[in-house]
Amino acid sequence: MEKQFSDVPYSSLISFNKAQYYYNEGMKYSPSVSDDYKWEIKKALEICNSAVEKFYDSFGAGECKWLQNTILQKSLSVQTEFGNIPDQPFLSLVSYKNVNKIFIRIIPWTESLDQTKNKLDAQKLYQRYASQKPIQEWSVDLPDDKDYQQHSVEIKMPALSVGSYLILVGTDSEFSYVKN
């Protein structure tokens, strides 16, 4: 039907429904099980790109733009153990989507940071943390299959002496709140 009405702007709504189907199929991807469904989200994005390019102002293209934004949205989370063996490297689990490089800073946790953590809004708190002098900072290139899927990897963290630390991880080397 999409091909039959390919010159009609409303065919973009058919394209959106096809893309939505592939997106939902792609959400079934489980890398620990198999590669089934791995490329379905990419297929959904390609369908949306085509519909938006062909009928930019149509209703279906508007729906495709929403789906494009959903597919292209970045996500990043990092997990580490609450306590680690002093002076020994340790691992952290990085879960990410549409991110190919992360920047890491380790900051000693101080009493003054502890006292302000509940008094500032998220943006000011992040800026306060980012303005602290790090004891270590580096970047890590993450594997990127360009499949628009969620992925996870373990990364090596440096040995730290006894103490409390804040680990900042972001996608921007300047650690700006807006870009992270």
C-alpha positions as CSV (number, residue, x, y, z in Angstrom):
1,M,0.0,0.0,0.0
2,E,2.9,2.4,0.8
3,K,4.3,1.9,-2.7
4,Q,0.9,2.1,-4.4
5,F,0.4,5.6,-2.8
6,S,4.0,6.7,-2.7
7,D,3.2,10.1,-4.3
8,V,0.5,10.9,-1.7
9,P,1.7,12.7,1.5
10,Y,-0.5,10.4,3.6
11,S,1.7,7.5,2.6
12,S,4.1,8.9,5.2
13,L,1.7,7.7,7.9
14,I,2.0,4.1,6.5
15,S,5.8,4.6,6.6
16,F,5.5,5.7,10.2
17,N,3.5,2.6,11.1
18,K,6.1,0.4,9.4
19,A,8.9,2.2,11.2
20,Q,7.0,1.8,14.5
21,Y,6.7,-1.9,13.9
22,Y,10.4,-2.2,13.3
23,Y,11.2,-0.1,16.3
24,N,9.1,-2.4,18.5
25,E,10.8,-5.4,17.0
26,G,14.2,-3.9,17.7
27,M,13.3,-3.3,21.3
28,K,13.2,-7.2,21.6
29,Y,17.0,-7.3,21.0
30,S,18.9,-9.0,23.8
31,P,22.6,-9.2,23.1
32,S,23.2,-11.9,25.6
33,V,20.7,-14.2,23.8
34,S,21.3,-13.6,20.1
35,D,21.7,-11.0,17.4
36,D,18.0,-11.3,16.4
37,Y,16.3,-7.9,16.1
38,K,19.7,-6.0,16.4
39,W,19.3,-4.0,13.2
40,E,15.5,-3.4,13.4
41,I,15.7,0.0,15.0
42,K,18.2,1.1,12.3
43,K,15.7,0.0,9.7
44,A,13.0,2.0,11.5
45,L,15.2,5.1,11.4
46,E,15.9,4.6,7.7
47,I,12.1,4.4,6.9
48,C,11.5,7.6,9.0
49,N,14.4,9.4,7.3
50,S,12.9,8.6,3.9
51,A,9.3,9.7,4.9
52,V,10.5,13.0,6.4
53,E,12.7,13.7,3.3
54,K,9.8,13.0,0.9
55,F,6.9,14.6,2.8
56,Y,8.4,16.9,5.4
57,D,5.2,18.8,6.5
58,S,2.8,15.8,6.5
59,F,1.3,14.3,9.6
60,G,3.1,11.0,9.1
61,A,6.4,12.8,8.7
62,G,5.7,14.5,12.0
63,E,5.2,11.2,13.7
64,C,8.4,10.0,12.1
65,K,10.3,13.0,13.4
66,W,9.1,12.0,16.9
67,L,10.3,8.4,16.4
68,Q,13.6,9.7,15.0
69,N,14.2,11.7,18.1
70,T,13.4,8.7,20.3
71,I,15.8,6.5,18.3
72,L,18.6,9.1,18.3
73,Q,18.3,9.9,22.0
74,K,21.5,9.3,24.0
75,S,21.6,7.4,27.3
76,L,24.4,6.8,29.7
77,S,24.6,5.2,33.1
78,V,27.5,3.9,35.2
79,Q,27.5,1.4,38.0
80,T,30.3,0.7,40.4
81,E,30.5,-1.1,43.7
82,F,30.0,1.0,46.8
83,G,33.3,-0.2,48.2
84,N,36.4,-1.4,46.5
85,I,39.7,-2.7,47.6
86,P,42.1,0.2,48.3
87,D,45.0,0.7,45.9
88,Q,43.6,-1.9,43.4
89,P,42.0,-1.2,40.1
90,F,38.3,-2.1,39.8
91,L,35.6,-2.4,37.2
92,S,32.6,-0.2,36.4
93,L,29.7,-1.2,34.2
94,V,28.8,1.4,31.6
95,S,25.4,1.1,29.9
96,Y,24.9,3.4,26.9
97,K,23.0,4.1,23.7
98,N,24.2,6.4,20.9
99,V,27.4,7.3,22.8
100,N,30.8,6.5,21.4
101,K,33.1,8.3,23.9
102,I,32.9,9.1,27.6
103,F,34.9,11.3,29.8
104,I,35.6,10.4,33.4
105,R,36.7,12.5,36.4
106,I,37.4,11.2,39.9
107,I,37.0,13.8,42.7
108,P,37.7,13.4,46.4
109,W,34.5,13.5,48.3
110,T,34.6,16.2,51.0
111,E,32.4,17.3,53.8
112,S,31.6,20.6,52.0
113,L,30.3,18.6,49.0
114,D,28.3,16.4,51.3
115,Q,26.7,19.5,53.0
116,T,25.5,21.0,49.7
117,K,24.2,17.9,48.0
118,N,20.6,18.4,49.2
119,K,20.6,22.2,49.0
120,L,21.1,22.7,45.3
121,D,19.0,21.9,42.2
122,A,20.4,19.3,39.8
123,Q,22.1,21.8,37.4
124,K,23.9,23.8,40.2
125,L,24.9,20.6,42.0
126,Y,26.3,19.2,38.7
127,Q,28.2,22.4,38.1
128,R,29.6,22.4,41.6
129,Y,30.8,18.8,41.2
130,A,32.3,19.5,37.8
131,S,34.2,22.6,39.1
132,Q,36.1,20.5,41.7
133,K,39.7,19.6,41.0
134,P,39.9,16.0,39.8
135,I,42.6,13.7,41.1
136,Q,42.3,11.7,37.8
137,E,40.6,12.3,34.5
138,W,40.6,10.4,31.2
139,S,38.4,9.3,28.3
140,V,37.2,5.9,27.1
141,D,36.1,5.1,23.5
142,L,33.1,2.8,23.6
143,P,32.3,0.2,20.9
144,D,29.7,1.7,18.5
145,D,27.9,-0.7,16.1
146,K,25.7,2.2,14.8
147,D,22.7,0.0,15.6
148,Y,20.9,2.5,17.9
149,Q,20.6,-0.2,20.6
150,Q,21.4,-0.1,24.3
151,H,24.8,-1.7,25.0
152,S,26.9,-2.4,28.1
153,V,30.7,-2.8,28.7
154,E,32.9,-3.0,31.7
155,I,35.7,-0.5,32.0
156,K,38.8,-0.5,34.2
157,M,38.9,2.2,36.8
158,P,42.2,3.2,38.4
159,A,43.4,2.2,41.9
160,L,42.3,4.6,44.6
161,S,43.6,5.0,48.1
162,V,41.3,4.7,51.1
163,G,38.7,7.4,51.0
164,S,35.4,8.5,49.5
165,Y,35.3,9.7,45.9
166,L,32.8,11.0,43.4
167,I,33.1,9.6,39.9
168,L,31.7,12.0,37.2
169,V,31.0,10.5,33.8
170,G,29.8,12.5,30.8
171,T,29.7,12.7,27.1
172,D,31.2,16.2,27.0
173,S,34.9,16.8,27.9
174,E,34.0,20.1,29.6
175,F,31.4,18.3,31.8
176,S,28.8,21.0,31.0
177,Y,25.3,20.3,32.3
178,V,23.5,21.1,29.1
179,K,25.7,18.8,26.9
180,N,25.6,15.9,29.3
